[in-house]
Amino acid sequence: MAEELRNAYGKTLAELVRENPDIVVLDADLSKSTKTFEAKKVAPERHFNAGIAEANMMGMAAGLAASGKTVFASSFAIFAAGRAFEIIRNSICYPHLNVKICASHAGLSVGEDGASHQAIEDIAIMRVLPNMQVYVPCDAKETKAIIKHVAAIKGPCYVRMGRGKVDDVYDDNHEFHIGKVDVLKKGSKVCLFATGMMVQEALKARDILKEKGLEVTLCNISCLKPLDFEGVYNLASSHEYCFALEEHNIIGGLYGALSEALAPYALTKLFPIGVNDTFGESGKAKDVLIKYGIFAERIVKEVEDKVK
Amino acid sequence: MDNKELKRRANNIRKNIITMIYAAQSGHPGGSLSAADILTYLYFVEADINKDNVATYKRDRFVLSKGHSSPALYAVLKEKGLLEEDIRTFRQINSKLQGHPNMNYLEGVDMSTGSLGQGISTAVGMALANKLDGNAYRIYVLVGDGESEEGLVWEAMMAAAHYKLDNLCIIFDVNHLQIDGRVEEVMNPLPLDAKAKAFGFNVESCDGHDFEDLAKAFKKARETKGLPTAIIANTIKGKGVSFMENEASWHGSAPNEEQYHKAMAELDGRDE
């Protein structure tokens, strides 16, 4: 099945709001897109629209959290993380307040709206904030698990979701261990570390590579901070070539996180596959992703180029 | 508490402001002194913040949106008996008295502030939370006139009026000075009363150094239902230390030894 992550977010949030009277939801005039309207249907009195004022939404979130509330604040990634950055830093992360920033429409897969709306730096700027945890689910089921996870822990979290439908990676019975690296396929020599929608692309790439005689390991990293160092270390030390796959700038995202974690140990060769430090453009999501190298065949080519 | 006693308290607060900035050789005397009487009135008359309730958020709360005036907040907490930390550690390493207030270090600090425009926005969130919980606590927030050049102040005010937060009282400390000079010359945010009114606020203007005037303004704020109140408190930057008054250069600089003794002598003189 294929589902939009934000759809799973909206439904899960509605469940949480029903169960927990301390949860308050904020949105900035995008509740139909971020799907927080699902929570509004359940508890309209605990859903506040900040209007087109993301900075103030984050400030209000901080004040609500400082009054005992668990706050979910949503907008598009570019506005949630970008426009409101310094309010998130000083009023949410610095005082370590219980605000969950759940951002949709991240990455190039925004498509037609173009570069102004395609956040390719949000992981980087959220990850660099002390006290902030950063999650990037890959499918609807993992989204549900992550939203429940962040609701249950104290402190600021950033959850990154794309706009479009993505295929299920996990089945209904999957038991999630949020925070840990999840090895989806075992192979040898090459390990693909993928996050978000790149997990699905990596699965396709793995099948192509397998047909060509190279069976690679593939893992999903949905928690970029705190990074599962042990999991990453073990995989890096047991594979000769590693690749960081992300729908994000190759600076500061998953490749950045893995590089920072692994550089001191020189365990493996680590290569980036992501947006090559450039802005995107308008187009159908699929066309934009292909033009900017966020698809399975690019992964195959990069792996073949590097692994002789 | 009568006005004579309030004046005595405010003078102690001013002396502690000067003492901590002198000890640190760093800090912001001008805006701390302009806010001293407002904070004195708030903590000793208007707001219900005391030893018994300070550890919880279920009480009236105060957000110092102009966080650089932290010496005024620390001094009023000290005067109120809510601060144990030695004020001479202000801005020093390992002190709870950070240059700009940190809510996780001190029970009496209700929000970490310092980046202008953000405190007022968080105060709107606090007022919303109190409305949601159906309690009658009031949220007070002190905003600088220079600070109101930040767009976020107006986003917050729009939201406060939109959500009819009559439990929110914004006090503008209008001392007419910011780092680079007179607010009217740097980037004029005035008139604040007309702007606040246009944003849907009940507006009260008063002399921010006159306790009777402050009392009237806060009383009207409390009586106003269905809309938030903005108190335009007209103040003098550096108030109480003659050579600091109305001088932009005293926004963020510390007195030297001679200036310190001169300032303290002046303030001691006001006690008599």
Interface residues (C-beta under 8 A of the other chain):
Chain A: V24 E45 R46 F48 A50 G51 A53 A55 N56 M58 G59 M60 A61 A62 G63 L64 A65 A66 S67 G68 K69 E86 I87 N90 S91 Y94 P95 H96
Chain B: Y57 N102 M103 N104 D110 M111 S112 G114 S115 Q118 I120 S121 T122 A123 V124 G125 M126 A127 L128 A129 N130 L132 D133 G151 L152 E155 A156 M158 A159 H162 Y163
